[in-house]
Structure formats: C-alpha cells, structure tokens
C-alpha cells in the first residue's frame, strides 16, 4: 500500500469517522452567539479542546479537520492542537480552500477559491502536523443548475487541489457538496449528484491523482428541504449507494458523508441504513460537523462551560455515529 492509502485507511477504517471542526471564524461566531457565548479566540479554542480531549475521540474518530486558526493554537498546557489529536490516536487535517465566491458568467453559482499560494501553505500545514486536507465545492439544484460551468470549474479546482495535496504527502478529502436547499426531488438529487461526482473523478484522473489516497466527502441522496417530500431511510440508502456505485472508481478506499443540514439523529440513522445495505467495496463512514457538535455546544452553553457534561454529550454522539458506520446502530441504543 502507498503511504497515502495507509493514512486514508487509518482515518476511516473500523467504524472510525471524521470530526469536521474546520468552521471559519465567521461560522463559529454565528454558532457561539446562537447559544449566547462570546466568540473569542479563547472560547473557540476552549470548546474545540473540550471535544478533542473527549474519551471517544480515541477509538471512534480517525481524523479531525481543523481551521487555520485552530491548527496554530496552543492550549494552556503548552501543547499544540495537532499534538493533542495525535495523543488520542487520531490524525489532524486542515481545510485549505478559502471559500466559495461568485462564479464568472454564472453569478447565481459559486466557485471555490484558494489555489493561489496553496503549495506553500500545504508545506506549512504539513510542518504543523497535518496529514490530510479538505476542499469543498458547492452546487445548487434548480431547473437550471448546477450548470456545466459550475460542474466543470469546481471539478477542475478540486483536482488541482488534490494533486497539490498529494505532492505534499497529504491525503485530500474531495468534497463536492450538492446542497439540500431547494424543492427538488430525491431523483433529481441522484441525477445531479452523480453528474457532479463523475466529473470530479474525470478531472482527478486527468490530473494523475492517486485515487487510492483520496477520501470522497459527498452528500447523501435526499429531496430538497423545501420540497415537503419525505422518503424512507431505505430509499435514501438505495439511492445513495446507486449514486456511488455509478460514479466512484473502485480504487477509492472510502466515502465519508457530510451531514448537509440533517439533524444529528437523521444523519446517524441514514448512515446506519446505508451501511446495513452496503454492497460495495467502499468503506462508508461520516465526516460530520454540526451533527456531531450541536448537542455538545448546547450543553456547553447551558452548563457554564462544564467540560465533563459537554464531553459526555459529545461522546454519546460520536459513539452512535461510529455504530452507524458499522451498520450496528439502533433506536434502542440511541435511547439508552
């Protein structure tokens, strides 16, 4: 196995998932202020350190995606955040895109930027301890979108990023997110998501990216959140697996789903159904942000930053998602 493949498998094997703690300062400020906590560097660090030192990081979380501010921070003990993550047996990663901007000639869509100076930034992140990276492309579904411009432009950017990450001996997480926003059906989501992922891999292959050292982070196949359509967990599972079997080359070691606006329970239950039905060679796990942190953040704010209670809430969610990543979750276990 290549070193990149070993890293990828260490992150996602055995039911382990990824904690996406790469919220920008702006996003983290919104989440903290929503629970009446002031967004300072100290508070952002304290909340994240509370999660990273939780018991179930070890054994459940294979990788933690960090933000630029976080990977450079030190705790009161003098340890760096990557050091704390390594001590828990997990691998630190880093978000390297600089966000979605208006796409030229298609102003209702976006292109993710951040390629300028990326090679130099990757070298610095590697020195800080990161061994995997993340870049997110964003697509919307309407009767006109995603357009071919958006699909091609974002796929090209994702492939250039992935090639640079592997050049720097880091595993790239490729995240083409087709948003839940809208009134589209699950069938439309299946069609558009398949088209987006297929184009991404077409570009990755053109750019000679080692697919055995890549983790795909896609959305599940769901109807738009404004559609008022409800589909069963079985249908979410079957359509999601159909999409991946059609779109993802067999060399890719695994899929780490984003939660994409689902509640904590929905994201867990859908992942469990996908794994109970998984008839592919892909590892199917999670790369959740809000769906792992939401209850912990609420607990943290209500209990005056009580670390023990916050970690208890986080440990429960991590445990449930790891069971789901093995197809072993149940509503009864959730209640216990």
C-alpha positions as CSV (number, residue, x, y, z in Angstrom):
1,X,0.0,0.0,0.0
2,X,1.1,3.6,-0.6
3,X,1.7,5.8,2.3
4,X,-1.3,7.9,1.3
5,X,-3.5,4.9,1.2
6,X,-2.3,3.9,4.7
7,X,-3.2,7.3,6.0
8,X,-6.7,7.2,4.3
9,X,-7.5,3.8,5.7
10,X,-6.3,4.8,9.2
11,X,-8.7,7.7,9.2
12,X,-11.8,5.8,8.1
13,X,-11.4,2.1,9.0
14,X,-13.1,0.1,11.7
15,X,-16.1,2.4,12.1
16,X,-13.9,5.5,12.7
17,X,-15.2,8.7,11.3
18,X,-14.0,12.3,10.9
19,X,-14.8,15.3,13.1
20,X,-15.2,18.3,10.9
21,X,-14.1,21.1,13.2
22,X,-13.0,23.4,10.4
23,X,-15.6,26.1,10.8
24,X,-14.3,29.5,9.8
25,X,-14.2,32.2,12.5
26,X,-17.3,33.7,10.9
27,X,-19.3,30.5,11.0
28,X,-18.1,29.6,14.5
29,X,-19.1,33.1,15.7
30,X,-22.6,32.5,14.5
31,X,-22.8,29.2,16.3
32,X,-21.4,30.5,19.5
33,X,-23.6,33.6,19.5
34,X,-26.6,31.5,18.8
35,X,-26.1,29.9,22.3
36,X,-25.1,33.2,23.8
37,X,-21.4,32.6,24.1
38,X,-18.9,35.4,23.0
39,X,-16.8,34.3,20.1
40,X,-13.3,35.0,21.2
41,X,-10.1,33.0,20.2
42,X,-10.0,31.7,23.8
43,X,-13.7,30.5,23.7
44,X,-13.3,28.9,20.3
45,X,-10.1,27.1,21.5
46,X,-11.7,26.0,24.8
47,X,-14.8,24.5,23.1
48,X,-12.7,22.6,20.5
49,X,-10.1,21.5,23.0
50,X,-13.0,20.1,25.1
51,X,-14.1,18.0,22.1
52,X,-10.6,16.9,21.1
53,X,-9.8,15.6,24.6
54,X,-13.0,13.7,24.9
55,X,-12.8,9.9,25.7
56,X,-14.4,8.7,22.4
57,X,-12.0,10.6,20.1
58,X,-9.8,7.6,20.8
59,X,-11.3,4.6,19.0
60,X,-14.1,6.5,17.2
61,X,-12.5,9.5,15.4
62,X,-9.8,8.7,12.9
63,X,-9.3,12.3,11.7
64,X,-10.1,15.9,12.8
65,X,-10.4,18.6,10.2
66,X,-9.0,21.9,11.6
67,X,-9.3,25.6,10.6
68,X,-6.2,27.8,10.1
69,X,-6.6,29.5,13.4
70,X,-7.0,26.2,15.3
71,X,-4.0,24.3,13.9
72,X,-1.7,27.1,15.1
73,X,-3.2,27.4,18.6
74,X,-1.6,26.1,21.8
75,X,-3.5,25.1,25.0
76,X,-2.7,26.3,28.5
77,X,-0.6,23.2,29.0
78,X,1.6,24.4,26.1
79,X,0.6,21.6,23.8
80,X,-0.4,22.3,20.2
81,X,-3.8,21.2,18.9
82,X,-2.2,18.6,16.5
83,X,-0.2,17.2,19.4
84,X,-3.5,16.7,21.4
85,X,-5.1,15.0,18.4
86,X,-2.2,12.6,17.8
87,X,-2.1,11.7,21.5
88,X,-5.7,10.4,21.1
89,X,-4.6,8.2,18.2
90,X,-6.3,10.4,15.6
91,X,-4.8,12.3,12.7
92,X,-5.0,16.1,12.3
93,X,-6.2,17.5,9.0
94,X,-6.7,21.0,7.6
95,X,-9.3,22.9,5.5
96,X,-7.3,24.6,2.7
97,X,-9.9,26.3,0.5
98,X,-10.6,30.0,1.0
99,X,-14.3,29.8,0.4
100,X,-16.9,29.9,-2.3
101,X,-17.1,33.1,-4.5
102,X,-19.4,34.2,-7.3
103,X,-18.7,32.2,-10.5
104,X,-18.0,34.4,-13.5
105,X,-20.7,34.1,-16.2
106,X,-23.0,32.3,-13.8
107,X,-23.5,34.7,-10.9
108,X,-26.1,32.6,-9.1
109,X,-23.5,29.9,-8.6
110,X,-20.1,29.7,-6.9
111,X,-16.5,28.6,-7.5
112,X,-14.3,27.7,-4.6
113,X,-11.1,29.6,-4.4
114,X,-7.7,29.1,-2.7
115,X,-5.3,27.6,-5.3
116,X,-3.0,30.7,-5.3
117,X,-0.2,30.0,-2.9
118,X,-1.6,26.6,-2.0
119,X,1.6,24.7,-2.5
120,X,3.4,26.9,0.1
121,X,0.5,26.8,2.5
122,X,0.4,23.0,2.3
123,X,4.1,22.7,3.2
124,X,3.5,24.9,6.3
125,X,0.5,22.8,7.4
126,X,2.5,19.6,6.9
127,X,5.2,21.1,9.2
128,X,2.4,21.8,11.8
129,X,1.4,18.2,11.8
130,X,-1.5,17.9,9.2
131,X,-1.6,14.7,7.2
132,X,-4.8,15.2,5.3
133,X,-6.6,18.2,3.8
134,X,-10.1,19.3,2.7
135,X,-11.5,21.4,-0.1
136,X,-15.3,21.9,-0.6
137,X,-17.1,22.7,-3.9
138,X,-20.7,23.8,-3.6
139,X,-23.5,23.2,-6.1
140,X,-27.2,24.1,-6.0
141,X,-30.1,22.3,-7.7
142,X,-32.7,24.2,-9.7
143,X,-34.2,23.6,-13.1
144,X,-31.1,25.4,-14.5
145,X,-28.4,24.4,-12.0
146,X,-25.8,23.1,-11.4
147,X,-24.7,24.4,-14.8
148,X,-21.9,22.8,-16.8
149,X,-19.7,25.8,-16.0
150,X,-20.1,25.2,-12.2
151,X,-19.7,21.4,-12.6
152,X,-16.5,21.7,-14.7
153,X,-14.9,24.6,-12.9
154,X,-15.3,23.2,-9.4
155,X,-14.2,19.7,-10.6
156,X,-11.1,21.2,-12.1
157,X,-10.3,23.2,-8.9
158,X,-10.8,20.1,-6.7
159,X,-8.5,18.1,-8.9
160,X,-5.7,20.7,-8.9
161,X,-6.0,20.9,-5.1
162,X,-5.9,17.1,-4.7
163,X,-2.8,16.9,-6.9
164,X,-1.0,19.5,-4.8
165,X,-2.1,17.9,-1.5
166,X,-0.7,14.5,-2.6
167,X,2.5,16.2,-3.8
168,X,2.9,17.3,-0.2
169,X,2.3,13.8,1.1
170,X,-1.2,14.6,2.4
171,X,-4.5,12.8,1.7
172,X,-7.0,15.1,0.0
173,X,-10.6,14.9,1.1
174,X,-12.6,15.8,-2.1
175,X,-15.9,17.4,-1.1
176,X,-18.4,18.1,-3.9
177,X,-21.5,19.1,-1.9
178,X,-24.8,19.3,-3.7
179,X,-26.9,21.4,-1.3
180,X,-30.2,20.3,0.2
181,X,-31.6,23.8,-0.3
182,X,-34.5,23.8,-2.8
183,X,-37.6,21.9,-3.7
184,X,-36.1,19.2,-5.9
185,X,-36.9,15.5,-5.6
186,X,-34.5,12.8,-4.5
187,X,-34.4,11.6,-8.1
188,X,-33.2,15.0,-9.3
189,X,-30.6,14.9,-6.5
190,X,-29.5,11.5,-7.6
191,X,-29.1,12.7,-11.2
192,X,-27.2,15.9,-10.4
193,X,-25.0,14.4,-7.7
194,X,-24.0,11.6,-10.0
195,X,-23.1,14.1,-12.7
196,X,-21.0,16.2,-10.3
197,X,-19.1,13.3,-8.8
198,X,-18.4,11.7,-12.2
199,X,-16.9,15.0,-13.4
200,X,-14.8,15.3,-10.3
201,X,-13.2,11.9,-10.9
202,X,-12.8,12.5,-14.5
203,X,-10.7,15.6,-13.6
204,X,-8.8,13.7,-10.8
205,X,-7.8,11.1,-13.3
206,X,-6.6,13.7,-15.8
207,X,-4.5,15.3,-13.0
208,X,-2.9,11.9,-12.2
209,X,-4.2,11.9,-8.6
210,X,-3.7,8.6,-6.8
211,X,-7.3,7.5,-6.2
212,X,-6.2,5.0,-3.5
213,X,-5.1,8.0,-1.5
214,X,-8.3,10.1,-1.7
215,X,-11.4,10.2,0.5
216,X,-14.6,11.4,-1.1
217,X,-16.9,13.5,1.1
218,X,-20.3,13.7,-0.7
219,X,-23.9,14.5,0.3
220,X,-26.4,11.7,0.7
221,X,-29.2,11.5,-1.8
222,X,-32.2,13.4,-0.3
223,X,-35.1,15.5,-1.5
224,X,-34.7,19.3,-1.2
225,X,-35.5,20.6,2.3
226,X,-38.2,22.9,0.7
227,X,-39.9,20.1,-1.2
228,X,-42.1,18.8,1.6
229,X,-41.3,15.3,0.2
230,X,-40.4,12.6,2.7
231,X,-38.7,9.5,1.6
232,X,-37.8,6.4,3.7
233,X,-34.4,5.6,5.1
234,X,-34.3,2.6,2.8
235,X,-34.8,4.9,-0.2
236,X,-32.1,7.3,1.0
237,X,-29.8,4.3,1.4
238,X,-30.6,2.7,-2.0
239,X,-30.3,5.9,-4.0
240,X,-27.1,6.9,-2.3
241,X,-25.5,3.6,-2.9
242,X,-26.7,3.7,-6.5
243,X,-25.1,7.0,-7.0
244,X,-21.7,5.9,-5.6
245,X,-21.6,2.7,-7.5
246,X,-22.2,4.6,-10.7
247,X,-19.9,7.5,-10.1
248,X,-16.9,6.4,-7.9
249,X,-14.0,4.3,-9.2
250,X,-13.3,1.2,-7.2
251,X,-9.8,2.3,-6.3
252,X,-11.2,4.9,-3.8
253,X,-10.9,3.5,-0.3
254,X,-13.8,5.1,1.2
255,X,-16.7,7.6,1.5
256,X,-17.1,10.0,4.4
257,X,-20.5,11.6,4.2
258,X,-21.3,15.1,5.1
259,X,-24.4,15.7,7.2
260,X,-25.6,18.5,5.0
261,X,-28.3,20.1,7.1
262,X,-29.7,16.8,8.6
263,X,-30.3,16.6,12.3
264,X,-28.0,14.6,14.5
265,X,-30.4,11.7,14.6
266,X,-31.2,11.8,10.8
267,X,-27.5,11.8,9.9
268,X,-26.9,8.9,12.2
269,X,-29.9,6.8,11.1
270,X,-29.3,7.4,7.4
271,X,-25.7,6.4,7.7
272,X,-26.7,3.2,9.5
273,X,-29.2,2.2,6.8
274,X,-26.5,2.9,4.1
275,X,-24.1,0.5,5.9
276,X,-26.7,-2.1,6.5
277,X,-27.3,-2.2,2.8
278,X,-23.7,-1.6,1.6
279,X,-22.9,-4.0,-1.2
280,X,-19.8,-2.1,-2.4
281,X,-16.1,-2.3,-1.6
282,X,-16.2,1.2,-0.2
283,X,-15.9,2.0,3.5
284,X,-18.9,4.2,4.3
285,X,-18.4,6.5,7.3
286,X,-19.1,10.0,8.4
287,X,-17.4,13.4,8.3
288,X,-19.8,15.4,10.4
289,X,-19.5,18.9,11.9
290,X,-22.8,20.2,13.3
291,X,-24.3,16.7,13.5
292,X,-21.5,15.8,16.0
293,X,-21.2,19.1,17.8
294,X,-24.6,20.6,18.1
295,X,-25.8,18.9,21.3
296,X,-22.3,19.3,22.9
297,X,-22.3,23.0,22.1
298,X,-25.8,23.4,23.6
299,X,-24.7,21.6,26.7
300,X,-21.6,23.6,27.0
301,X,-23.5,26.9,26.9
302,X,-26.2,25.7,29.3
303,X,-23.8,24.2,31.9
304,X,-21.5,27.2,32.1
305,X,-18.8,25.6,30.0
306,X,-18.9,22.4,32.1
307,X,-16.3,20.2,30.4
308,X,-17.4,16.9,31.8
309,X,-21.1,17.4,30.7
310,X,-20.1,18.7,27.3
311,X,-17.8,15.7,26.7
312,X,-20.5,13.3,27.9
313,X,-22.9,14.7,25.2
314,X,-20.2,14.6,22.5
315,X,-19.1,11.1,23.5
316,X,-22.6,9.8,23.1
317,X,-23.0,11.3,19.6
318,X,-19.6,10.0,18.4
319,X,-20.4,6.5,19.7
320,X,-23.8,6.5,17.9
321,X,-22.2,7.6,14.6
322,X,-19.4,5.0,14.9
323,X,-22.0,2.3,15.4
324,X,-23.9,3.6,12.3
325,X,-20.7,3.5,10.3
326,X,-20.7,-0.3,11.0
327,X,-24.4,-0.8,10.5
328,X,-24.8,-1.5,14.2
329,X,-26.9,1.5,15.4
330,X,-30.5,1.2,16.6
331,X,-33.1,3.5,18.1
332,X,-32.9,1.5,21.3
333,X,-29.2,2.2,21.7
334,X,-29.9,5.8,21.0
335,X,-32.3,5.9,23.9
336,X,-30.0,4.1,26.4
